[in-house]
């Protein structure tokens, strides 16, 4: 975790932004990066020359552990009916929320009710929660 003050971010942004309205841009971005610690961390990562995580396209098939699904998921039923031997299910990426969020992706998965009814539901997950499925 990176802890930066407004002054630290302001200084870094002033070094990075080259625009005739630089002062206004820095004034806008500084509190945004300060408020969202993950965004500030990603900004510093870029300033230091490191790359951000790859953004996977919408519609990408992923494998995700059942335990990483949201609160509304019936994990026991999903595990019993849909999960592989390692406790993973297949899901699909529906949306990317951005680098500033701890749950970057919205995914769609199949939920299984107590009555055995399967429905498509969505939940939010992080970069590190899933792996992209390789070619079949």
FENBEL-V43682 format. One line per field, one symbol per residue. phi: phi as a letter, one per 30 degrees, with the letter a starting at -180 (. if undefined). psi: psi as a letter, one per 30 degrees, with the letter a starting at -180 (. if undefined). burial: b if it has 16 or more other C-alpha atoms within 10 Angstrom, else e. A space follows every 10 residues. Layout:
# FENBEL-V43682
phi=???
psi=???
burial=???
This chain:
# FENBEL-V43682
phi=.ccbdeddde dddddddbad ceedddddde dddddceddd ddddedddjd ddddcddejd dbcbdedddd dddceddded cbdddcicbc bbdcacdkdd cdcdccbcbc cbdddidcbd bbacbceddb bddded
psi=kkjkleeeee eeeeeekjlf heeeeeeeee feeeejeeee eeeeeeeggk llkkkklkfk klkkkeffll efkieeeeee ffkafggklk lkkfkkflff kfjfkklklk ljlffgkklk lllklleffl kkklk.
burial=eeeeeeeebb ebbbeeeeee eeeeebeeeb eebbeebbbb bbbbeeeeee eeeeeeeeee bbbbbbebbe eebbbebbbe ebbeeebbbb bbbbbbeebb ebbbbbbbbb bbeeeeeeee ebbbbeeebb eeeeee
